[in-house]
């Protein structure tokens, strides 16, 4: 791990755009496909594309049956479970019982949870006051963007449990981020990205078929959105994500959770004619200050090199 550089910052911005655009793409895709089917098909499509790229480019995992091979598959299954299946199930159930936007606010906890997990599990992160303040500021920016009404109570019997489910999904995403760092050095990123999507497909596809049945071809608009989700929001995003976590670590990668809501709101306004919230500029400013504080040391190092 070499730390954050100009390249990793650029990759982080790209990943924020890809995942932010995925929210817009999902909104369109579910016009013609069920939510479970959308997840299953996008990861399956990414698995096919990444496997083809790995085969064509000669990208391979460690030799079958070796300790490294078993570890790679164990991490891939863990990332498929905690990065796709469990959070999707938790959020799908929880969003019926909490205020609109609460799930988005809960995702703002991912960077802080990731920092704590990386500190305990990987022992590669340092807990400094300025870093924690920066992460809390970033989370506050997301709350400002989505609006305080996201924290309002709906008064349902299952609301508290549903809120815990949202936070459980945030914990899952944080754990998946940390797991990516457990892959042995030298493992090919494209081959590993293909392995993750294969594992995720094997986990989510049976569930999607059991809940929603075999998919049928929908009209062009949701189908095109689904294809774009598979190619860019999943396949390309998976490669970018692994490159970031390998070079700069899981806590740096988790900062993308502050960028995703911004892109989601902006692209929703541009492509789906959704209203831009008046708090956008304030939220963006707070998030940028929070990100800058949390990565103050790496930013100083970059500017010193210049």
Beta strands, then each sheet from edge to edge (+ up, - down):
end
